[in-house]
Amino acid sequence: MNFTDKSGNTVSRSDILSKCSAPYKVTLSNTGGYLQTQYGLPNTNYFSGSTVTYYINPYGSGASVCSTRPNLIRGTSNFAGPANIWSPTKGFLTQSTNFSSYDRNFPTTGADGLYFDLDIGGIDASQLTWSPVTRGGITATVSWTRPRSGTFIGLLGDAILADEWISDKSSYVTRVTLHGPRASSSQIQSANPSRLTIPSLPQTFELVGRDSRGNEVKYGFVLKQWFVTRGNKQDIQSKQISWCRSLGYRLSRVRDLSNAKCGEDSLFPCSGGIDGATPSSGSGWNYQRRIGAGFFTEWGPLGNYADVDFINFTYWTSDVAGGKGFSVDSEDGCVDSISVDSDMYSSYYAVCTTP
């Protein structure tokens, strides 16, 4: 007998079955042989080997969102969050199904065009219909779609694998996409851009999917911060601060982006009260995948999302201490400190935030 969950993991007979791991596959097989009795004619019956497969779903457990999958790159080893929050293969595990505590779920941060997938258990996700939800100037849409395939061209002209963290591009997914304020190309190029719409935050989003029988599944989250990138426009720290201010936003701080811990590397000293978000990565200079612990921390390498205008490189923050400005790498959340001057080596990208 072979007993596995939907991901192909072996299941013990003593394990408690979960809708989030269903359907379970039970394969019974036997080799050829014979049965023989003392009496009767004939007294021997021969049979050949065969295999039969059964699928099991836990009874009466209802439907729910088991996990949410953003970019999984930089999600293993020292990047991985606690096992009750983060799975390197599934993403963020659902922390709450209660409206009053949706703020415990992913995401708490967002930017225009970012997306994540819902892992739904206890119901056929293909039969669900969803309505867009708009709160405070931000809209969340849900679609039943295939993952992106092939490559897309990044802002630096390089070919990037689309949805690289998803190996099976043929299976449909339930995809949530965020839509909100984004800087236009003219605003990105301008040193003094016009103001951009500012969403009203925080906002609670409750997504509801229903099938034709009236069954429904819900997933809720609370967006607390919205981020706007300046695309591929690099500049010195002071000018990036000014650019965000012109939009009506502010240049992000270290703690807005990463939960890397100060003092773990000489490039990120504990200076001027500057530190990463909490809960921190603990003993790591990089981020650790946690909910509510920074924009880069939650979403992973932003340059790997198609059509969101981010780059896997260094972003200025507004933090300054000891004559040095602090920057964060969007790919791994590592923090660096650089002398604040006007030479080319201190021209980096910018991501603004509100509030």
C-alpha positions as CSV (number, residue, x, y, z in Angstrom):
1,M,0.0,0.0,0.0
2,N,1.2,3.5,-0.8
3,F,-0.5,6.5,0.9
4,T,0.4,10.0,-0.2
5,D,-1.0,13.6,0.0
6,K,-1.7,15.8,-3.0
7,S,1.9,17.0,-3.0
8,G,3.2,13.4,-3.2
9,N,4.4,13.3,0.4
10,T,4.1,9.9,2.2
11,V,1.3,9.8,4.8
12,S,1.4,7.5,7.8
13,R,-1.7,5.6,8.9
14,S,-1.6,7.5,12.2
15,D,-1.5,11.0,10.6
16,I,-4.5,13.2,11.0
17,L,-6.0,14.0,7.5
18,S,-6.3,17.6,6.5
19,K,-8.3,19.2,3.7
20,C,-5.3,21.3,2.9
21,S,-3.4,18.2,1.9
22,A,-6.3,16.5,0.1
23,P,-7.1,14.7,-2.0
24,Y,-5.1,11.8,-0.6
25,K,-4.1,9.0,-2.9
26,V,-4.2,5.4,-1.7
27,T,-2.7,2.8,-4.0
28,L,-3.2,-0.9,-3.3
29,S,-1.2,-3.4,-5.3
30,N,-0.5,-7.1,-5.2
31,T,1.7,-9.5,-7.1
32,G,0.4,-12.7,-8.8
33,G,-0.3,-15.8,-6.7
34,Y,-2.9,-18.5,-6.0
35,L,-5.5,-19.6,-3.5
36,Q,-5.7,-23.3,-2.6
37,T,-8.2,-25.2,-0.4
38,Q,-8.1,-28.8,0.9
39,Y,-11.4,-29.7,-0.8
40,G,-13.1,-28.9,-4.1
41,L,-12.4,-29.4,-7.7
42,P,-10.5,-27.5,-8.8
43,N,-9.0,-26.7,-5.4
44,T,-6.6,-24.0,-6.7
45,N,-7.4,-20.6,-8.2
46,Y,-4.6,-18.5,-9.8
47,F,-4.7,-14.7,-10.0
48,S,-2.4,-12.1,-11.6
49,G,-1.0,-9.0,-10.0
50,S,-3.0,-5.8,-10.1
51,T,-3.2,-2.2,-8.8
52,V,-6.1,-0.1,-7.8
53,T,-6.1,3.6,-6.7
54,Y,-8.5,5.4,-4.4
55,Y,-8.7,9.2,-3.6
56,I,-9.8,10.4,-0.2
57,N,-11.1,13.7,1.0
58,P,-11.7,14.4,4.7
59,Y,-15.4,14.3,5.3
60,G,-17.4,17.5,6.2
61,S,-14.4,19.7,6.8
62,G,-15.7,22.7,4.6
63,A,-13.6,24.8,2.4
64,S,-10.8,27.2,3.3
65,V,-7.6,28.9,2.0
66,C,-4.7,26.9,3.4
67,S,-1.9,29.1,2.2
68,T,-1.0,32.0,0.0
69,R,1.9,31.8,-2.5
70,P,3.9,34.9,-3.4
71,N,7.4,34.6,-5.0
72,L,9.0,31.6,-3.2
73,I,12.5,32.5,-4.3
74,R,14.7,33.3,-1.3
75,G,12.4,31.2,0.9
76,T,14.6,28.4,2.0
77,S,17.5,28.0,4.5
78,N,18.1,31.2,6.5
79,F,15.5,33.0,4.4
80,A,12.7,30.7,5.7
81,G,10.4,32.0,8.4
82,P,9.0,29.8,11.2
83,A,7.3,26.6,10.1
84,N,3.9,27.7,11.4
85,I,4.1,30.8,9.2
86,W,6.1,30.0,6.1
87,S,6.5,26.9,3.9
88,P,9.3,27.0,1.3
89,T,7.0,25.1,-1.1
90,K,3.6,26.7,-0.3
91,G,4.3,30.2,0.9
92,F,2.6,31.9,3.9
93,L,0.2,29.6,5.8
94,T,-3.2,31.1,6.7
95,Q,-3.0,32.5,10.2
96,S,-6.6,33.5,10.8
97,T,-10.1,32.9,9.3
98,N,-11.7,35.5,11.6
99,F,-12.5,38.9,10.3
100,S,-11.3,40.6,13.4
101,S,-7.8,39.2,13.0
102,Y,-7.3,39.2,9.3
103,D,-4.3,41.5,10.0
104,R,-2.3,38.3,10.9
105,N,-2.5,37.1,7.3
106,F,-0.4,37.9,4.2
107,P,-0.1,40.5,2.7
108,T,0.1,43.6,4.8
109,T,2.0,45.5,2.1
110,G,1.3,45.9,-1.6
111,A,2.1,47.6,-4.9
112,D,0.3,47.9,-8.2
113,G,0.4,44.7,-10.2
114,L,1.8,42.4,-7.5
115,Y,0.1,39.0,-7.3
116,F,-0.1,35.8,-5.2
117,D,-1.9,32.5,-5.5
118,L,-4.5,30.9,-3.1
119,D,-4.1,27.3,-2.1
120,I,-7.7,26.3,-1.5
121,G,-8.8,23.0,0.2
122,G,-12.2,21.3,0.6
123,I,-13.7,22.6,-2.7
124,D,-13.1,22.6,-6.4
125,A,-11.4,26.0,-6.9
126,S,-12.2,26.0,-10.7
127,Q,-15.9,26.3,-9.9
128,L,-15.6,29.4,-7.8
129,T,-16.5,32.9,-8.9
130,W,-15.1,36.0,-7.2
131,S,-16.0,39.7,-7.3
132,P,-13.4,42.4,-7.1
133,V,-13.0,44.1,-3.8
134,T,-12.1,47.8,-3.6
135,R,-11.1,49.5,-0.4
136,G,-9.5,53.0,0.0
137,G,-8.4,53.3,-3.6
138,I,-6.9,49.8,-3.9
139,T,-8.6,46.9,-5.7
140,A,-8.0,43.2,-5.3
141,T,-9.1,41.0,-8.2
142,V,-9.2,37.2,-8.3
143,S,-8.9,35.1,-11.5
144,W,-8.6,31.4,-12.4
145,T,-5.7,31.3,-14.7
146,R,-2.5,29.5,-15.7
147,P,0.8,30.8,-14.3
148,R,2.9,33.0,-16.5
149,S,5.2,31.0,-18.8
150,G,8.3,31.8,-20.9
151,T,10.2,35.0,-20.1
152,F,9.6,38.7,-19.8
153,I,12.0,41.6,-20.3
154,G,13.0,43.3,-17.1
155,L,13.7,47.0,-16.7
156,L,17.4,46.5,-17.3
157,G,16.7,44.7,-20.6
158,D,17.4,41.2,-19.3
159,A,15.2,38.2,-19.9
160,I,13.6,36.9,-16.7
161,L,11.8,33.6,-16.2
162,A,8.1,34.3,-15.6
163,D,6.7,32.8,-12.3
164,E,10.0,30.9,-11.9
165,W,8.9,29.6,-8.5
166,I,6.1,27.6,-10.1
167,S,7.3,24.4,-11.8
168,D,4.0,23.2,-13.2
169,K,2.8,25.9,-15.6
170,S,0.0,23.8,-17.0
171,S,-2.2,23.7,-13.8
172,Y,-4.5,26.6,-13.2
173,V,-4.2,28.7,-10.1
174,T,-6.4,31.1,-8.1
175,R,-4.5,34.3,-8.5
176,V,-5.1,37.5,-6.5
177,T,-3.7,40.7,-8.1
178,L,-3.5,44.1,-6.4
179,H,-4.3,47.3,-8.3
180,G,-3.6,50.8,-7.0
181,P,-1.6,54.0,-7.5
182,R,1.6,53.7,-9.7
183,A,3.9,56.4,-11.0
184,S,3.6,57.1,-14.7
185,S,6.6,57.2,-17.0
186,S,6.6,61.0,-17.0
187,Q,6.5,61.1,-13.2
188,I,9.4,58.7,-13.0
189,Q,11.5,60.8,-15.3
190,S,10.6,64.1,-13.6
191,A,12.7,65.5,-10.7
192,N,9.6,67.2,-9.4
193,P,6.6,65.0,-10.4
194,S,2.9,65.8,-9.9
195,R,1.2,64.4,-6.9
196,L,0.0,60.8,-7.0
197,T,-3.2,59.5,-5.6
198,I,-2.7,58.4,-2.0
199,P,-4.8,55.3,-0.8
200,S,-6.5,55.4,2.5
201,L,-4.9,52.8,4.8
202,P,-5.2,50.5,6.6
203,Q,-7.9,48.6,4.8
204,T,-9.4,45.2,5.4
205,F,-10.0,43.0,2.3
206,E,-12.3,40.0,2.4
207,L,-12.3,37.9,-0.8
208,V,-15.3,35.6,-1.2
209,G,-15.5,32.8,-3.8
210,R,-18.8,31.0,-4.4
211,D,-19.7,28.0,-6.5
212,S,-23.1,27.2,-8.1
213,R,-24.3,25.3,-5.0
214,G,-23.8,28.3,-2.7
215,N,-20.7,26.9,-1.1
216,E,-18.2,29.7,-0.4
217,V,-14.6,30.2,0.7
218,K,-13.2,33.4,2.2
219,Y,-9.8,34.9,2.6
220,G,-9.0,38.1,4.4
221,F,-6.0,40.4,4.8
222,V,-5.3,43.9,6.0
223,L,-3.2,46.2,3.8
224,K,-1.3,48.6,6.0
225,Q,1.2,50.1,3.5
226,W,1.3,50.9,-0.2
227,F,4.5,51.2,-2.2
228,V,5.3,53.0,-5.4
229,T,8.5,52.4,-7.3
230,R,10.5,54.9,-9.4
231,G,11.2,52.1,-11.9
232,N,14.7,52.1,-13.4
233,K,15.5,55.7,-12.4
234,Q,18.6,55.9,-10.2
235,D,19.6,58.9,-8.2
236,I,21.4,60.0,-5.0
237,Q,19.6,59.6,-1.7
238,S,18.5,63.3,-1.2
239,K,17.0,63.5,-4.7
240,Q,15.1,60.2,-4.2
241,I,13.7,61.6,-0.9
242,S,12.6,64.7,-2.8
243,W,11.0,62.7,-5.6
244,C,8.8,60.7,-3.2
245,R,7.9,63.8,-1.3
246,S,6.7,65.4,-4.5
247,L,4.4,62.5,-5.1
248,G,2.9,63.0,-1.6
249,Y,4.6,59.8,-0.3
250,R,7.9,59.3,1.6
251,L,11.0,57.4,0.8
252,S,10.9,54.0,2.6
253,R,12.9,53.4,5.7
254,V,14.9,50.2,6.4
255,R,12.1,48.8,8.6
256,D,9.5,49.4,5.9
257,L,11.4,47.0,3.6
258,S,13.3,44.3,5.5
259,N,13.6,42.6,8.8
260,A,17.3,42.2,8.6
261,K,18.9,42.6,12.0
262,C,21.5,45.4,12.5
263,G,24.9,44.4,13.9
264,E,25.0,41.1,12.1
265,D,27.4,42.6,9.5
266,S,29.8,45.5,9.5
267,L,27.8,47.0,6.5
268,F,24.7,47.3,8.7
269,P,25.9,48.7,12.1
270,C,23.4,49.4,14.8
271,S,23.6,53.2,14.5
272,G,21.1,56.0,15.1
273,G,18.4,53.6,16.2
274,I,18.2,52.3,12.6
275,D,17.1,48.6,12.4
276,G,15.0,46.3,10.4
277,A,11.3,45.4,11.0
278,T,10.1,43.1,13.7
279,P,9.9,40.2,14.1
280,S,13.5,40.4,13.0
281,S,15.4,37.8,11.0
282,G,17.3,37.0,14.2
283,S,20.8,36.1,13.3
284,G,20.7,37.0,9.7
285,W,21.9,40.0,7.7
286,N,19.2,39.2,5.1
287,Y,15.4,39.1,5.5
288,Q,13.5,36.1,6.9
289,R,10.1,35.5,5.3
290,R,7.6,36.8,7.9
291,I,4.2,38.5,7.7
292,G,4.2,42.2,8.5
293,A,8.0,42.5,8.7
294,G,8.7,44.5,5.6
295,F,7.7,44.9,1.9
296,F,10.7,42.9,0.5
297,T,10.4,40.4,3.3
298,E,6.8,39.5,2.4
299,W,7.0,39.5,-1.4
300,G,10.5,38.1,-2.1
301,P,12.6,39.3,-5.0
302,L,10.4,41.9,-6.6
303,G,12.3,41.9,-9.9
304,N,10.9,38.4,-10.6
305,Y,7.3,39.6,-10.9
306,A,6.3,40.6,-14.4
307,D,4.9,44.0,-15.1
308,V,5.5,45.6,-11.7
309,D,8.6,47.7,-12.6
310,F,10.9,46.6,-9.8
311,I,14.5,45.5,-10.1
312,N,16.5,43.1,-8.0
313,F,19.1,45.6,-6.9
314,T,19.8,48.3,-4.3
315,Y,17.1,50.7,-3.1
316,W,17.8,53.8,-1.1
317,T,16.0,54.4,2.2
318,S,15.6,57.7,4.0
319,D,17.6,56.5,7.0
320,V,20.9,58.4,7.7
321,A,23.3,58.0,10.6
322,G,27.0,59.0,11.1
323,G,27.2,60.6,7.7
324,K,26.0,57.4,5.9
325,G,22.8,56.6,4.2
326,F,21.2,53.1,4.4
327,S,20.1,51.0,1.4
328,V,18.3,47.7,1.1
329,D,18.8,45.0,-1.6
330,S,15.3,44.1,-2.9
331,E,16.4,40.5,-3.7
332,D,17.5,39.4,-0.3
333,G,16.7,42.2,2.1
334,C,20.4,42.8,3.0
335,V,21.2,46.3,4.3
336,D,24.2,48.4,3.4
337,S,25.4,51.8,4.6
338,I,27.1,54.2,2.1
339,S,28.7,57.6,2.5
340,V,26.1,60.3,1.5
341,D,27.7,62.1,-1.5
342,S,27.0,62.8,-5.1
343,D,29.3,60.3,-6.8
344,M,27.9,57.6,-9.1
345,Y,28.3,54.9,-6.6
346,S,25.6,56.3,-4.4
347,S,22.9,56.5,-7.1
348,Y,20.4,53.8,-6.4
349,Y,16.7,53.1,-7.0
350,A,13.8,54.3,-5.0
351,V,10.6,52.9,-3.6
352,C,8.2,55.3,-1.8
353,T,5.5,54.3,0.7
354,T,2.4,55.6,2.5
355,P,1.6,56.1,5.3
